[in-house]
């Protein structure tokens, strides 16, 4: 009887030890990857909002020209002093200076109102900005392209055709979806899944109008398999 009870206590102690190790491993996994599906209280989803003001670049950075300084006209007068003795008036002797030379005239200043600043008008109705980030919604075992579409009033616009094509799985023919199909990214959210792991390749995204004509420039996406940048998030915003 005593041996059976001792064996029972030993078995219970081993089970308790195993459960303790599993519990420590469980909390360690949640600490390292809080977005994992095992976490009953995952962190809130962060949806980036485009900054208010002038829309960002359209995927291709522009170089600000360096202002050049306009050289001023050189003023190099030639002065030659030729003292000559001449009879002074009223009987007082004196010296007369004769100054000869050439002076380049300075430009005549003009005054008026400054030129009116003309706002930059994009060639397409929508401009775009891309940001690579970790997909908090899905974790590291996912890769894709997502974003949303805003109008002139900075409100979400749904039912705008978004076309994506490129490497697998989209292929050269690509896919077309409507903005608003993926509300987890916003009211006008859209999403293209590229795989169940960080992807490597190049893709292109563009807004298309009802008449089949492009509404935005082509946005080029490139990924190199980095789990910290397995999501390419695109803001489309109407410019005019």
Order of alpha helices (4+ residues) and beta strands (2+ residues): alpha-beta-beta-beta-beta-beta-beta-beta-beta-beta-beta-beta-beta
